[in-house]
Amino acid sequence: MTRTRQAPADTAATLDKAADENFPVAPFFLPRAWRDDLMAVYGFARLVDDIGDGDLAPGGADARGLGLEPGQEEDRPAALDALEADLHRVFAPSGDGPRHPLMRALRPTVRRCALTPEPFLGLVEANRQDQKVRRYGTYADLLAYCELSANPVGRLVLQITGTASPERIRRSDAVCTALQIAEHLQDVAEDLGRDRIYLPADDMARFHVGESDLAAPSAGAAVRSLVAFEAERARDLLDEGIPLVGSVHGRLRLLLAGFVGGGRAALGAITAAGFDVLPGPPKPTAPGLLREVGYVLRRAHREG
């Protein structure tokens, strides 16, 4: 991971979170222009998620950068509204430009790559939904949420690298949804602490899992079976992404293999934990990630 050139030092706390993701955000082997653009997009995505989760860095710099009034620092809907207003300044052809340093860093990327507002607005709307929707009734409901919260990121990667096509977007959406589901599975306990459950209610009922079961120190057999079921769904979605990896070449193939392999490694860590995600997020190891990336590359070559 490398920080974008344009972002100043006071955004470091946000950008440094890239190291904790399940996939490589902007690895060293990519061209410098791609790394800068990917980190600019990541900075926006991380900022909007931090606002939605109430995880902004202490000190109030982000609130001031967004132009929030004193006392609004903890008002998540107001902060998301302010972020959306700043996003419109990113795309405005004239005017003073965006206020927040991460948004100022995003503007050259938007112009250089001819990005459109829709994927960014989707990410904002996903975090608005997080303020209102705490439970998901069905798997279809969860997929609709992932369409806002995850899939725009993959579409932006394809746009930045000049490789977007309808088929690649479809497969990218499958990968991004899988990555989101894997993250939800890792974070069941943390999300419950925020009064959020991303396990579909109808699946919980099918496996006889109640909300109190998710609050236990460790998972019982029913919770483990439910997590294993959802993990298999995510693994199937990742398999849909392997032809996407095989459809591109060079360093971009390695990057996309990192996304798919990162998801597989996260699911592997969940499996290695016996599907007991309640004590804390099972994290993949570096060797595990490398093994999975190698697997994805070999399979993409074989099927390509």
Salt bridges, closest charged atoms under 4 A:
ASP16 OD1 - ARG3 NH2 2.81
GLU21 OE2 - ARG46 NH1 3.25
ASP36 OD1 - ARG32 NE 3.18
ASP37 OD1 - ARG112 NH2 2.41
ASP50 OD2 - LYS17 NZ 2.87
ASP50 OD1 - ARG46 NE 3.14
ASP53 OD1 - ARG196 NH1 2.72
ASP55 OD2 - ARG194 NH2 2.61
ASP62 OD1 - HIS100 NE2 2.69
ASP81 OD1 - ARG128 NH2 2.95
GLU84 OE2 - HIS88 NE2 3.51
GLU84 OE1 - ARG128 NH2 2.55
ASP86 OD1 - ARG89 NH1 2.69
GLU125 OE1 - ARG128 NH1 3.35
ASP130 OD2 - ARG196 NH1 3.96
GLU147 OE2 - ARG155 NH2 2.99
GLU167 OE2 - ARG170 NH2 2.99
GLU167 OE2 - ARG171 NE 2.85
ASP173 OD2 - ARG155 NH2 2.57
GLU190 OE2 - ARG194 NH1 2.92
ASP195 OD1 - ARG135 NH2 2.86
ASP203 OD2 - ARG233 NH1 2.73
GLU211 OE2 - ARG135 NE 2.86
GLU230 OE1 - ARG233 NH1 3.26
ASP239 OD1 - ARG264 NH1 3.85
ASP239 OD1 - ARG299 NH1 3.32
GLU240 OE1 - ARG170 NH1 3.70
ASP276 OD2 - ARG224 NH2 3.52
GLU292 OE1 - ARG264 NE 2.69
GLU303 OE2 - ARG299 NE 2.73
